[in-house]
Amino acid sequence: MKKGNLAAAAAQKATQVQAEKRAAQRQAEIDANKAFDNYEIAVQITKARKRNEEAFPSTDIETLVQMAIKVVAANFEMYPELEGVHDSIV
């Protein structure tokens, strides 16, 4: 093997090792950020439980009751013979 090829191979290997180290550092930073995010989420959940509240209230997602009400309302005239349910509590 010639000296020039040996030096080029060594330089290429050094560059590759440095790139792998940088990638490992970036991954370690990402993992640390994820752990921090998880910790922050856990803190918010704990505080909300102490106050007897929802940690992440969302009105974007309908409940099953809301979906059922919409379906019944949309199809109400299809079954006029149904009398409905009477609730004595209400």
C-alpha positions as CSV (number, residue, x, y, z in Angstrom):
1,M,0.0,0.0,0.0
2,K,1.3,3.4,-0.9
3,K,1.8,6.2,1.7
4,G,-0.7,8.4,0.0
5,N,-3.4,5.7,0.1
6,L,-2.6,4.9,3.7
7,A,-2.9,8.6,4.8
8,A,-6.1,9.0,2.8
9,A,-7.6,5.9,4.4
10,A,-6.6,7.1,7.9
11,A,-8.1,10.5,7.3
12,Q,-11.3,9.0,6.0
13,K,-11.5,6.7,9.0
14,A,-10.9,9.7,11.4
15,T,-13.6,11.6,9.7
16,Q,-16.0,8.7,10.0
17,V,-15.2,8.3,13.7
18,Q,-15.8,12.0,14.3
19,A,-19.1,11.8,12.5
20,E,-20.2,8.8,14.6
21,K,-19.2,10.7,17.8
22,R,-21.2,13.7,16.7
23,A,-24.2,11.5,15.9
24,A,-23.9,9.8,19.3
25,Q,-23.8,13.2,21.1
26,R,-26.9,14.4,19.2
27,Q,-28.7,11.3,20.1
28,A,-27.7,11.7,23.7
29,E,-29.1,15.3,23.7
30,I,-32.3,14.1,22.1
31,D,-32.7,11.4,24.8
32,A,-32.0,13.9,27.5
33,N,-34.6,16.3,26.1
34,K,-37.2,13.4,25.9
35,A,-36.5,12.5,29.5
36,F,-36.9,16.2,30.5
37,D,-40.2,16.4,28.5
38,N,-41.5,13.2,30.2
39,Y,-40.6,14.7,33.6
40,E,-42.4,17.9,32.8
41,I,-45.5,16.0,31.7
42,A,-45.4,13.9,34.9
43,V,-45.2,17.1,37.0
44,Q,-48.2,18.6,35.2
45,I,-50.2,15.4,35.7
46,T,-49.3,15.3,39.4
47,K,-50.2,18.9,40.0
48,A,-53.5,18.5,38.2
49,R,-54.4,15.4,40.3
50,K,-53.7,17.4,43.5
51,R,-56.1,20.1,42.3
52,N,-58.6,17.4,41.1
53,E,-58.4,18.7,37.5
54,E,-57.6,17.3,34.1
55,A,-53.9,17.7,33.3
56,F,-54.5,18.2,29.5
57,P,-58.1,19.1,28.9
58,S,-59.0,18.7,25.3
59,T,-62.2,19.7,23.5
60,D,-60.9,18.5,20.2
61,I,-61.9,14.9,20.7
62,E,-65.6,14.1,21.1
63,T,-66.8,11.8,23.8
64,L,-68.9,8.8,22.9
65,V,-71.9,10.5,24.4
66,Q,-71.4,13.5,22.1
67,M,-71.0,11.2,19.1
68,A,-74.2,9.3,20.0
69,I,-76.2,12.5,20.4
70,K,-75.2,13.6,17.0
71,V,-76.1,10.3,15.4
72,V,-79.5,10.2,17.1
73,A,-80.2,13.8,16.1
74,A,-79.3,13.2,12.5
75,N,-81.5,10.1,12.3
76,F,-84.3,11.2,14.5
77,E,-87.0,11.4,11.8
78,M,-86.2,7.9,10.6
79,Y,-87.9,6.3,13.6
80,P,-90.9,8.4,14.6
81,E,-92.6,5.4,16.3
82,L,-89.9,5.4,19.1
83,E,-91.2,7.1,22.2
84,G,-87.9,7.8,23.9
85,V,-86.6,7.1,27.3
86,H,-88.0,8.9,30.4
87,D,-85.5,9.6,33.2
88,S,-87.1,10.2,36.6
89,I,-84.0,11.8,38.0
90,V,-84.0,14.6,35.5
